[in-house]
Amino acid sequence: MDYAVIVAGGRGLRMGSDLPKQFITVAGRPVLMHTIARFREYSPQMPIVLVLPKAQQDYWQGLCRRYGFGGDCLVADGGETRFHSVRNGLALIPDDADGVVGVHDGVRPFPAVSVIAACYEAARAAGAAIPVTPVVETLRHVGGHTVPRDDYRLVQTPQTFSIRLLKQAYGQPYCDAFTDDASVVEAMGCAVATVEGNRENIKITTPFDLAVAEALLARQRRAEADTK
């Protein structure tokens, strides 16, 4: 059986808000609900582990009741770092589970369902896969020279892995070099495949990102209306 671990531990500091960014309302409901809905669209029956700071869990359950949102996720406590949060989420998946797990940022509400599917299938074949997009702007090294952007890719989530592989990787001691799940797996010497992501799959961290999210959802609603 496949799983998803959605990590939502943000405090909204860069958003300039007292409300954690995963709970900010976009197009009528909290960002986190949009994110979960994408994974349910991909696989309605797939278990979802939601990782939230313990102090936010009652608030989340209240939001689910207010918006009539099915809160049937398994809930794990957030940790000191993203690494510890993911490890806590993985602990709710049985050790003998045989499938693929995708780890996704709770404030990335726009992964294309086709990209989610491609990531899971790539991990099923290769053991580990991440979505990436091309760099479209010029890159300049802080040392004072331009670097070839074609040599680089921007990394997104969901990052997908064999469940057993990712559990083994997260058994390692924490290291500051662990910036995402792929870096944790690569620390064991494992290769990670890449899948073409979608540029709309932004991570909402600033007010500008929030404005972009509103525009993307407005465009989506217009497209849906046109098909009716």
Salt bridges, closest charged atoms under 4 A:
ASP2 OD2 - ARG124 NH2 2.92
ASP72 OD1 - ARG40 NH2 2.24
ASP95 OD1 - LYS167 NZ 2.93
ASP105 OD1 - ARG82 NH2 3.32
ASP105 OD2 - ARG108 NE 2.95
GLU121 OE2 - ARG124 NH2 3.21
ASP181 OD2 - ARG82 NH1 3.16
GLU200 OE2 - ARG219 NH2 3.72
